[in-house]
Each structure stands twice: as C-alpha cells, then as structure tokens.
Amino acid sequence: MSTVTFKNTLLKSLAPEIIARLHLRPVTFELEHEIEYPGRSIEHLFFVEEGMASMTTTFQNGSQVEVGMFGYESVIGVSALMGTKQSLNRVYTQIAGKGYSCTIEVARREFRLGGVFQEMALRYVQAQLVQVIQSAGCNATHNLEQRLARWLLICADRAHSDTFEMSHEYLAQMLGASRPTVSTTAFILKGRHLIEYNHGVIRILDVSGLEKVACECYQVIKEHLNNYAEFESGITA
C-alpha cells in the first residue's frame, strides 16, 4: 500500500507507516450506494478517491435536503473518531467512483496517537463545517440561480468531472426547492450556454461563466475544501 499514489487529500498527507497501520482496503462506490443511514452504526471510514457522495437530512414527510458533499478531499464517517456511534444523516453516492476504507477501531487507535492523522482529520472536520455553515447561509440568502450554479460547480470540483447524471427531481431535493422551479432555472442556465442538460445528464460548458452566476459561497467552500491540508502548514509525517 505504501507504493500507491493517492488522490485523497488526507491520505496523500500521511507517511507510509501510518498508511500501513490503517490497513486500507480498496472499495467501489456504486451509483446511489448507501454509505450511512440515520441510526445505523458507523463501522468504517471511507476515503474518497473518485466520484462524489451527498449527505442529506431527511424529514418526517420523507423529503430530504443536502447538507454536505464528499469528494476526493473527504473522509466519510469522520464523526465516529470524535465519539459518534451512530450516523445522524444519510450519505449515499451521487457519482460512482472508488476509494479506500478502514475499520473504525483501527482509525480510532491511530487518531488517539495524536499525530498527523488526528490533525488532518480535525482540519477536514473544520473544512466540512465551513461547507455546511456556508451552504445554510446560502440557501437562506441567495436566489436559486446562484445556488444551482454554486452546487454544480462544487459537484464538478469534488468529482473532477464536468459531466454527471442528475434528474430535476434530485436537484430539487438537494437544493430544497420545487421541481418546476429547478427545471426553469436549469433551462435559464442552458439558454445562456453555460450548461447542457439532456435526458438527465448535465454537462458544464462554461466554467467561468457559471462562476459569474454563482454566489460568493462557491469560492469560500472551494478554498476551504481544497486547502485544508495546507492551513498552518508545517506538520511532518
């Protein structure tokens, strides 16, 4: 495992001896694969290398709203390192991909050593918290056109892809909006030649143009997720 070149931000920061102690196993994330579910025990950490997953809050009427995204920078299940035993949210794959997993017991043992793994996990939690807070503020303040542009850009960044399958119904759930409103907004972006949207497949045509439509929340979230490993740099493995 020490000869593997990792894409995941946290794994890239770890020395070979730490990687060895984690006993990583390769995993595949199939489309709509359920990684966590409210009330279920968290038994593994997942380090995403490719693809994208969403964390949602589900309400009593069955509706759900996205509260976080996971991509190449992410560690799914990290709350278990801080004492959480059961998941509070649903986490499932939006864009198929792959990564690595390790058991919670092994991860907790490494975390308690207080070294690089612990520091990087805490930095990631901070970056994830920024994403959640910024998204909450964004949903309450900015219009749907700005929010949709922001969501598409973050999705593309996390998945390293400008093309992905996404239905209007799903987009409505993730953005906490009605399907007709999302369809109208997507049509506007398509009319400006910023995206293509046919048969449930979205392709971003003009990244810079979409960035101009998106609110400032996109850059805030992007910077924190991209650079959390570099904040207060100086740790050595």
Kinemage of the C-alpha trace (Angstrom):
@kinemage 1
@onewidth
@group {chain A} dominant
@subgroup {mainchain}
@vectorlist {calphas} color= white
{ca met a 1} P 0.000 0.000 0.000
{ca ser a 2} L 2.948 2.360 0.634
{ca thr a 3} L 3.735 2.471 -3.100
{ca val a 4} L 0.226 3.652 -4.025
{ca thr a 5} L -0.180 7.223 -5.252
{ca phe a 6} L -3.273 8.517 -3.509
{ca lys a 7} L -5.694 11.130 -4.807
{ca asn a 8} L -7.498 11.622 -1.496
{ca thr a 9} L -6.270 14.769 0.262
{ca leu a 10} L -5.912 13.235 3.713
{ca leu a 11} L -4.268 10.013 2.552
{ca lys a 12} L -1.730 11.997 0.489
{ca ser a 13} L -0.574 13.734 3.679
{ca leu a 14} L 0.194 10.514 5.569
{ca ala a 15} L 3.552 8.768 5.849
{ca pro a 16} L 3.840 5.128 4.669
{ca glu a 17} L 3.954 3.795 8.229
{ca ile a 18} L 0.629 5.478 9.059
{ca ile a 19} L -0.926 4.130 5.868
{ca ala a 20} L 0.259 0.658 6.855
{ca arg a 21} L -1.317 0.939 10.314
{ca leu a 22} L -4.686 1.888 8.802
{ca his a 23} L -4.916 -1.406 6.861
{ca leu a 24} L -6.738 0.243 3.960
{ca arg a 25} L -8.917 -1.777 1.618
{ca pro a 26} L -9.973 -0.600 -1.861
{ca val a 27} L -13.710 -0.029 -2.285
{ca thr a 28} L -16.016 0.839 -5.166
{ca phe a 29} L -18.834 3.356 -4.760
{ca glu a 30} L -21.737 2.340 -6.972
{ca leu a 31} L -24.335 4.914 -8.000
{ca glu a 32} L -26.839 5.563 -5.157
{ca his a 33} L -24.946 3.209 -2.845
{ca glu a 34} L -25.954 3.985 0.742
{ca ile a 35} L -22.865 4.562 2.874
{ca glu a 36} L -24.544 5.860 6.042
{ca tyr a 37} L -28.134 5.918 7.275
{ca pro a 38} L -29.606 7.663 10.347
{ca gly a 39} L -29.437 5.416 13.405
{ca arg a 40} L -27.057 2.867 11.882
{ca ser a 41} L -23.667 2.195 13.435
{ca ile a 42} L -20.642 3.769 11.764
{ca glu a 43} L -18.249 0.865 11.294
{ca his a 44} L -15.822 2.163 8.651
{ca leu a 45} L -14.115 5.300 7.456
{ca phe a 46} L -14.229 5.869 3.703
{ca phe a 47} L -11.593 7.901 1.872
{ca val a 48} L -12.976 9.036 -1.494
{ca glu a 49} L -10.560 8.996 -4.439
{ca glu a 50} L -13.029 9.377 -7.301
{ca gly a 51} L -16.739 10.129 -7.507
{ca met a 52} L -18.999 12.164 -5.248
{ca ala a 53} L -21.385 11.455 -2.381
{ca ser a 54} L -24.006 13.602 -0.661
{ca met a 55} L -25.013 13.908 2.986
{ca thr a 56} L -28.673 14.724 3.469
{ca thr a 57} L -31.079 15.478 6.286
{ca thr a 58} L -34.338 13.542 5.977
{ca phe a 59} L -37.604 14.891 7.375
{ca gln a 60} L -40.672 13.058 8.676
{ca asn a 61} L -42.539 13.520 5.405
{ca gly a 62} L -39.727 11.730 3.552
{ca ser a 63} L -38.265 14.819 1.909
{ca gln a 64} L -34.552 15.424 2.135
{ca val a 65} L -32.141 18.324 1.683
{ca glu a 66} L -28.419 18.118 1.044
{ca val a 67} L -26.234 19.442 3.865
{ca gly a 68} L -22.819 18.318 2.618
{ca met a 69} L -20.804 16.868 -0.269
{ca phe a 70} L -17.963 14.376 -0.295
{ca gly a 71} L -15.277 14.169 -2.969
{ca tyr a 72} L -11.556 13.496 -3.304
{ca glu a 73} L -10.790 15.631 -0.226
{ca ser a 74} L -13.224 13.764 2.000
{ca val a 75} L -13.349 11.262 4.819
{ca ile a 76} L -16.826 9.788 5.278
{ca gly a 77} L -17.611 8.700 8.833
{ca val a 78} L -15.083 11.016 10.472
{ca ser a 79} L -17.534 11.960 13.250
{ca ala a 80} L -17.024 8.463 14.682
{ca leu a 81} L -13.461 9.435 15.577
{ca met a 82} L -14.904 12.001 17.997
{ca gly a 83} L -17.253 9.592 19.743
{ca thr a 84} L -20.291 9.341 17.488
{ca lys a 85} L -21.519 5.747 17.382
{ca gln a 86} L -24.462 6.065 15.006
{ca ser a 87} L -24.923 8.134 11.879
{ca leu a 88} L -27.155 11.182 12.121
{ca asn a 89} L -27.557 11.621 8.369
{ca arg a 90} L -27.974 9.712 5.166
{ca val a 91} L -24.852 9.537 2.972
{ca tyr a 92} L -25.015 7.996 -0.486
{ca thr a 93} L -23.156 8.039 -3.779
{ca gln a 94} L -24.205 10.603 -6.372
{ca ile a 95} L -21.434 9.970 -8.890
{ca ala a 96} L -19.949 6.477 -8.986
{ca gly a 97} L -16.307 6.189 -8.029
{ca lys a 98} L -13.800 4.436 -5.827
{ca gly a 99} L -11.655 4.897 -2.764
{ca tyr a 100} L -10.402 3.142 0.345
{ca ser a 101} L -11.854 2.121 3.683
{ca cys a 102} L -10.588 1.136 7.112
{ca thr a 103} L -12.364 -0.037 10.244
{ca ile a 104} L -13.371 2.495 12.874
{ca glu a 105} L -11.395 0.596 15.515
{ca val a 106} L -8.153 0.948 13.550
{ca ala a 107} L -8.862 4.603 12.738
{ca arg a 108} L -9.648 5.453 16.373
{ca arg a 109} L -6.418 3.842 17.510
{ca glu a 110} L -4.428 5.962 15.049
{ca phe a 111} L -6.437 9.070 15.934
{ca arg a 112} L -5.663 8.653 19.641
{ca leu a 113} L -1.946 8.729 18.934
{ca gly a 114} L -2.363 12.471 18.452
{ca gly a 115} L -0.195 12.686 15.350
{ca val a 116} L -0.658 13.730 11.736
{ca phe a 117} L -3.745 11.576 11.194
{ca gln a 118} L -5.545 13.259 14.076
{ca glu a 119} L -4.546 16.755 12.966
{ca met a 120} L -5.587 16.175 9.368
{ca ala a 121} L -8.910 14.619 10.400
{ca leu a 122} L -9.678 17.643 12.591
{ca arg a 123} L -8.725 20.024 9.789
{ca tyr a 124} L -11.084 18.182 7.468
{ca val a 125} L -13.903 18.415 10.035
{ca gln a 126} L -13.332 22.170 10.198
{ca ala a 127} L -13.463 22.457 6.389
{ca gln a 128} L -16.624 20.354 6.294
{ca leu a 129} L -18.193 22.550 8.963
{ca val a 130} L -17.433 25.630 6.853
{ca gln a 131} L -19.207 23.953 3.914
{ca val a 132} L -22.303 23.184 5.994
{ca ile a 133} L -22.481 26.672 7.534
{ca gln a 134} L -21.886 28.448 4.242
{ca ser a 135} L -24.467 26.292 2.463
{ca ala a 136} L -27.067 27.005 5.152
{ca gly a 137} L -26.493 30.722 4.803
{ca cys a 138} L -26.528 30.441 1.032
{ca asn a 139} L -29.865 28.607 0.971
{ca ala a 140} L -31.421 31.307 3.141
{ca thr a 141} L -29.970 34.295 1.282
{ca his a 142} L -29.244 33.675 -2.397
{ca asn a 143} L -31.599 33.033 -5.275
{ca leu a 144} L -31.978 29.629 -6.886
{ca glu a 145} L -29.987 30.547 -9.982
{ca gln a 146} L -26.972 31.431 -7.838
{ca arg a 147} L -27.404 28.349 -5.660
{ca leu a 148} L -27.755 25.979 -8.601
{ca ala a 149} L -24.627 27.403 -10.220
{ca arg a 150} L -22.766 27.058 -6.917
{ca trp a 151} L -23.964 23.475 -6.455
{ca leu a 152} L -22.989 22.397 -9.984
{ca leu a 153} L -19.515 23.914 -9.661
{ca ile a 154} L -18.835 22.290 -6.295
{ca cys a 155} L -20.119 18.972 -7.617
{ca ala a 156} L -17.808 19.188 -10.632
{ca asp a 157} L -14.834 20.126 -8.442
{ca arg a 158} L -15.383 17.302 -5.981
{ca ala a 159} L -15.870 14.688 -8.719
{ca his a 160} L -13.185 16.048 -11.100
{ca ser a 161} L -15.738 15.851 -13.891
{ca asp a 162} L -17.793 18.339 -15.894
{ca thr a 163} L -20.441 15.746 -16.807
{ca phe a 164} L -22.758 13.840 -14.468
{ca glu a 165} L -26.207 12.268 -14.321
{ca met a 166} L -28.725 14.283 -12.354
{ca ser a 167} L -32.523 14.405 -12.568
{ca his a 168} L -34.588 17.551 -11.963
{ca glu a 169} L -36.267 15.790 -9.052
{ca tyr a 170} L -32.939 15.041 -7.431
{ca leu a 171} L -31.657 18.584 -7.944
{ca ala a 172} L -34.840 19.894 -6.325
{ca gln a 173} L -34.278 17.702 -3.275
{ca met a 174} L -30.644 18.724 -2.931
{ca leu a 175} L -31.450 22.433 -3.206
{ca gly a 176} L -34.617 22.353 -1.124
{ca ala a 177} L -36.720 23.734 -3.980
{ca ser a 178} L -39.657 22.585 -6.082
{ca arg a 179} L -39.014 20.560 -9.218
{ca pro a 180} L -40.731 23.088 -11.586
{ca thr a 181} L -38.618 25.920 -10.165
{ca val a 182} L -35.389 23.939 -10.593
{ca ser a 183} L -36.375 22.951 -14.135
{ca thr a 184} L -36.978 26.600 -15.039
{ca thr a 185} L -33.665 27.672 -13.512
{ca ala a 186} L -31.731 24.926 -15.279
{ca phe a 187} L -33.400 25.972 -18.545
{ca ile a 188} L -32.143 29.543 -17.998
{ca leu a 189} L -28.551 28.333 -17.498
{ca lys a 190} L -28.896 26.130 -20.555
{ca gly a 191} L -30.191 29.075 -22.589
{ca arg a 192} L -27.068 31.036 -21.680
{ca his a 193} L -24.959 28.130 -22.975
{ca leu a 194} L -23.462 27.599 -19.519
{ca ile a 195} L -24.647 24.005 -19.292
{ca glu a 196} L -26.126 21.232 -21.400
{ca tyr a 197} L -28.958 19.268 -19.867
{ca asn a 198} L -30.446 16.357 -21.800
{ca his a 199} L -32.070 13.130 -20.606
{ca gly a 200} L -30.893 13.644 -17.035
{ca val a 201} L -27.257 14.282 -17.962
{ca ile a 202} L -25.697 17.642 -17.075
{ca arg a 203} L -22.541 18.928 -18.700
{ca ile a 204} L -20.884 22.193 -17.713
{ca leu a 205} L -19.933 24.088 -20.882
{ca asp a 206} L -18.599 27.356 -19.475
{ca val a 207} L -16.990 27.170 -16.022
{ca ser a 208} L -16.012 30.849 -15.869
{ca gly a 209} L -19.491 31.890 -16.973
{ca leu a 210} L -21.085 29.679 -14.346
{ca glu a 211} L -18.747 31.121 -11.707
{ca lys a 212} L -20.044 34.606 -12.553
{ca val a 213} L -23.593 33.423 -11.903
{ca ala a 214} L -22.736 31.629 -8.669
{ca cys a 215} L -22.712 33.482 -5.359
{ca glu a 216} L -19.545 34.075 -3.321
{ca cys a 217} L -20.293 30.928 -1.321
{ca tyr a 218} L -18.751 28.818 -4.077
{ca gln a 219} L -15.290 30.324 -3.650
{ca val a 220} L -15.473 30.154 0.156
{ca ile a 221} L -16.374 26.452 0.154
{ca lys a 222} L -13.947 25.617 -2.633
{ca glu a 223} L -10.993 27.261 -0.894
{ca his a 224} L -11.580 25.550 2.434
{ca leu a 225} L -12.071 22.092 0.949
{ca asn a 226} L -9.147 22.416 -1.442
{ca asn a 227} L -6.674 23.841 1.042
{ca tyr a 228} L -7.429 22.399 4.462
{ca ala a 229} L -4.281 20.269 4.300
{ca glu a 230} L -2.178 23.400 3.826
{ca phe a 231} L -3.611 25.585 6.583
{ca glu a 232} L -0.917 26.327 9.159
{ca ser a 233} L 1.381 24.099 7.165
{ca gly a 234} L 4.438 22.675 8.798
{ca ile a 235} L 3.386 19.283 10.087
{ca thr a 236} L 5.576 16.427 9.068
{ca ala a 237} L 4.651 12.773 8.880
